[in-house]
């Protein structure tokens, strides 16, 4: 039993060790991509496949083995004849070179698949990491909104007791606080899901990293407004906070020109895989062509005659006659597979070009929305919130008006974060297509 389980444990140990190396600290994008590159199950399997191709190349370069035959005529010792022969096949028509080249092209194809898979994993990791970053920011917004709603409900209850507002206002404030609490619960769940999806990329079912450390619309704790504590209308006024300045929110850059990215598509991982497949099919076609030439087998041996009392040398040559089977069917099939791979290369190029245009449009749409939010909607929401806060300080607005303005500003911030996340997903899709590494 020990001998049975030990190899299995040793085989599983590297993957387990990679998962344990996840830092229990803020996780940067480069660290996340390094973890995924080292321990992603698909990449681990692809690397084993590449190592297996090394064995295929080694096997393809080996010559055929000789054969040894023994023939005995007659069972009587005095009259029997014994023939011992050694036969060595000789490959003609460049079979060995063609076979070796086909194996090497096959290994290059597997290496191209590994490169494509690495690009996909890097892009998936970038998208998942930015999703965690956005979920963290959304959670901070939900926490701020929940705190404000709870303070608003408590303050409204005190005003009802003082007889300054209708009990209806208290009900509205309590409903608003309950609704925001549901949003906070959803934000917690979304962050847990995003963390699990990110850690799954390096086969860790229990995320250990503290948080995603990066710059995507970082939302620090909002500063308090001490001037509200001077109001005498409420015995214990709620503490309102300001959102960060718009200059702290990053602006998405423009994409490179479409022509330059189309040029990069020529060296995209998917194109390299398609070219490697075409080269492999062409090498396989040359193997089938080489098989049209028959191999020669040379035979050397000796014949011992007991009756004559002497041993005679035996030499022979075996040459198949290609009268019927000239490998014409396999040659035709290999040629059609080459045509299929060539058409497949064209199809991959067309598909990548279409997907690149779609990803660019998605990024451009998200960027346009982010710019509109940053330059128009967020300033307007901030202005409305400032006006409501000022009016509240002078007794012209109720606290629920301030709360509504605050909630509108938080919702605009949340929409901005969602738009940034959409833009990062589109950028990850572009990186996956052209094989670019995220900076």
N, C-alpha and C positions, 0 to 999 in steps of 0.2 A: 504493500500500500504506500509506503514511504517513497519507493522508487517511482510510483505512478504520479503522486501529487507534486513531487519536487520539480519536475520539468514544467508542469503547468504553472506553479508559483513563480518560477524563474522567468517564464515567458510573460507573465502578467506584471512582474515587478517594475519594469521600466515605466509603464504607463502610470502605475500608482505613485511612483517616485516623482513624476512630473506634476501630478495633481497636488502632492504635498508641498511642492516648491512655490505654490501661489502665495504671494506676500499678504499678510494680514495687516495691510496698511493701504493708504490711498493708491489707487492703481492708475497708472498713466496709459495712454493709448499704445505707446511702443512696448510697454511691459505686457499688456494684454495680447498684442500681436505676437510677441515672442513666446508667451505661454501657449497660445493656440498653434503656432508653427511647430512647437516641440511636441505637443501632446494631443493634438487633434486626432481622433481615431481614424478618420479618413486619410489623413496624411501619413500616419504610422503605417496603415495598410498599403498605401501607395509606395512608400519607401521599401517595404518588404517585396512588393512586386518588382520594383526596379532591381533589387538585389537578386531576385530570381532570374531576371533577364541576363544577368552576368553569367549565370550557369548555362543559360540557353546559348549565349555566344561561345562559351567554352566548348560546349558539346558540338556546336556546328563546325568548329574548326578541327575536330578530330578525324583522322582517316579511318576507313573501314578496317575492321579486325580481320586477320588471316584466319583460315580454317584448316584444321588438321583432320585427315581421314585415314582410316585403316580398313583395308580390304583383304580378306583371306579366302582362297579358293581351295576346296577339298579339305576334308577333315583328317585324312591320314597324314601322319607326320612325314613319311618318306616322300610323298608326292605333292604335298600342299605348296601353294604359292601365297606369299604375303606381300601386300603392296602398302606402303606408307607414303602419303602425299601431303604436302603443305601448299595450300592455295591462297594467293593474295589478290584480292580485287584491286584494279587500277581504275580510278575515276577519271573519265575523259570528258571533254566538252566544258571544262571549267566548273564542274559541279560543286566542288568544295569551296572555291572562291565565291560562287554565287550564293551558296548556302550560308557561308559566313557573313556575306554582305547583307543578306536578308535578316539574319539574326541581329546584326548591328543596327539595321534600320528599325527592327522591332524594338530594340532597347531604346533607341532615340525616341520612338513613339511613346513608350512608357515614361521616359523622362519628360517629354512634352506634356503628357497628362499630369504628371506630378507638378510641373510648373504651373499648369492651369489650375490645378486644385489648390495650390498654395496661394495663387492670386485670389481665388474665390474665398478662401478662408480668411485672408487678410481683409478683404472687402467686407465679409460678413462680420468679422471682429470689429472693424471700424464702425459699421452700422449699429451693432449691438452695444458697443461702448458709448456711442453718442446717444443711444436710446436710454442707457442708464443715466447719463449726464442730464438728459432732458427730464427723466423721471424724478431725479433728485431735485431739480429746480421746480418742477411741478409740485412736488411734495412740500417744498418750502413755501410756495405760494398758498397751497391749501392750508398749511399750518397758520400762516398769517391771517388768512381769511377766517379761519375758525376762531382764532383768538379775538379778532375784531367782532365777529358775530356774537360770541359769548359775552364780551364786555358790553355790547350794545343791548343784548337781552337783559343783562343785570341792571344797566343804567335805566332802561325803559321801565323795568319793574319798580325801581325806586321812584321814578316820576309818577307812575300810576298811584303808588302809595301816597305821594305828596299831593295827588289830585291835579296835577298839571297836564296830563294827557289821558286819553281814553284807554280803557283796557284793551281795545282793539289793537292799539299800537304795540302792547306787550305781546299779544298773540302773534302779530306779524313778526316781531323780533325773534320770538321763540321758534317760529317756523323757519325763519331764515337761518337761525343757528343750527337747527336740525338738518336742514338741507346742506349747509356747508360741512357739517360733520360727516355726512354721507360722501361728499366729495373728498374729504380727508381720508376716509376708509378706502375709497377707490384709488387714491394716490399711493397709499401704502401698498396696496395689492399690485398696482402697476410697477412700482419700484422693485418689489420682490420678484415679480415675473421677469422684469428686464435683467436683474442681477442673475437669476437662474439661467436665462438664455445665454448670457455672456459667459458664465462659468462653464456651461455645457460645451462650449467650443474647445475647452481643454479637458473635457471629461471629468469635471468636478461637480458632483451632485449637490455639494454644500458649499456655496460661495464663502470665501474667507476674507476677501479684500474689504476694507472698510468703506470705501466709496470710490467712484470714478473721479480722478483728479485731472481737471482740464478747464479750458476757458470756452464755455458756450453759454452766453447770457447769464453769467454768474450773478446770483441774487443774494447779496449779503443781508444780514439782519437789519431791519429798517430802523433808523434812528427815531427816538421818541420826540414828541412835540411838547416841550415843557411849558409852552405858553398856554396850553389848554388847562393846566393845573391852576391857573389864576382865575378861572371862571368861578363865579359864585352861584350859578344857576343850579348846578348839581353838587351835592355834598362830596361825592367821589366820582369825578368825571373819568370816562374811559381814556386810555392812553392810545392815541392814534400815532401811526408811524408813516413816514414817507417812503416811497419806492426809490430805488437807486436812480441816478441820473442816466439819461439816455446815452450819454457818451460811454457808459460802462457796458452797454450792450454791443456785441460785435456786429459789424456789417459784412454781409456775405460778399466775397469777391466775384468778379465776372469770370466766366469760363474762357479758356483759350479759344482761338478761332476754330471753327468746325473743320477747316481744311487741315490744320495741323493735327487735330485729333484723328482725322481720317487717315493721315499718314501713319500715325502710331498704331492704327488698327492693323496695318500690314504685318506688324510684329506682335500682335496680340497673342495671348496664350492659346486661344481657340484656333487662330490661324496657324500657329506653329503645330498644334495637334493635327489639324487637317493636312498640312504639308507633310508631316511625318507619316501620316496614314497613306498618303499618295506615294511617298518614297518607299514605304514598306510594301505596298501592293506592286510597285514597279520591280522591286527586288524579288518578290515572290514570282512575278512573271518571268524574270530572267532564270530563276531556279527551274521553272517548268520548261523553259526553252532548252536549258542545259541537259535536262533529262531525255531529250530526243536523241542524244548521242549515247549509244550503248556502252557499257563498261566492259573492260577486258579483264579476265581473271587468269593469272599466270600460275601454273602448277609445277612444283618441283618435288621429286620424291625418289623412292627406290623400291625395286621389286626383288624379293628373295625367293628363288626356286630351290626347294630342298632336293628335288629329283636331279637337277643339274648341278647343284652344289655351288651356285654362284648368285651374286647380287647384281642387278642391272639398274642403271639410272633411268628415271622416268621424267619426262618433260611434257608439258601440255599447255595449250592456250584455249580458253573458252571465250567465244564471242557470240552474244545473242544476235539473232537476225530480226531486225525491226520490220517484219513483213506486214503485220496487222496493227500492233500497238506501237504507235510512234508518239504517244503522249499528246496527241492532237486535241483531245477533249480538255485535258487540264490546261493546255496552252490557251485554248479559246476562253475557258472560264477565267483564267488569270487576266487575260486581256480585257474582258468585260468588267472585272473588278477594278482594274486600273481606270477604265472610263468612269465607273461609279465613283471612285475616290476623287477623280478630277472634277466631276460635276458636284460632288459634295464640298470640295474646296470653294467652288463658286457660290454654292448655297450658303456656306458659313460666312463668306465675305458679305453677301447681301444681307443676311440676318444680322450680323454685327453692325453694319451701317445703319439698318433700321432701328435697332435697339439703342445705338448711340444717339441718334436723333431724338428718340423718345425720352431717353434719360436726360438729355440736354434740355428738352422742352419742360420736363418736370422740374429740373433745377431752376430754369429761368422763371417758371411760374412761381415756385416757392420763393425765389429771390425777389421777384416783383412784389409779392405779398408782404415779405419781410420789410422791404423798403417802404411800402405804403404804411405798414404798421408803425415803423420806426419814425417816419417823417411826418405822418398825418394823424393816424389814429391815436397812437400813444401820446403825442403832445396834446391832442384835443382832450383825451381822457385825463391827462395830468392837469390841464387847465381847468376842467370841470371839477376835479377833485379839490384843487386849490381854492376855487371860487366857493364851493360848498363849505370847505373848512373855514374860510374867512367869514362867510355869512353866518355860519354856526357860532363863531366866536362873538359876533355882534348881535346874536339872537334873532337873525332873520331867517334861519333855516333850522329844521329839526335835525336830531341826530340821525334819524333814518335816511334823510337826504344825503348826509355825509356818508353813511354806510353804503347807500346805493352808488354814490360816486366812487367810493373806494372799491366796491365790488366790480364796477365797470372797468376801473383801471387794472385790477387784478386779472380780470377776464381777458383784457387786451394783452397783458403781459403773458398770460397762459397761451393765448393764440399765437403770440410771437414765438414762444418757445416751441410750440407745435410746428410752426412754419420752419423754424430753424432745423428741427429734427427731420422734417420732410426733405429739406435741402441736403442735409447730410446723407440721407438714404439715397437720394438721387446721385450725389457725388460718389458714394460707395458703389453704386451700379456702374458708373462711368469707370471707376478704378477697376472694377471686376472685368469690364470689357477690354480695356487697353492694358491691364496688368500693371497699373501704376501702384506704387507704394505710397500709403498715406503719410504725409509729412507730419 
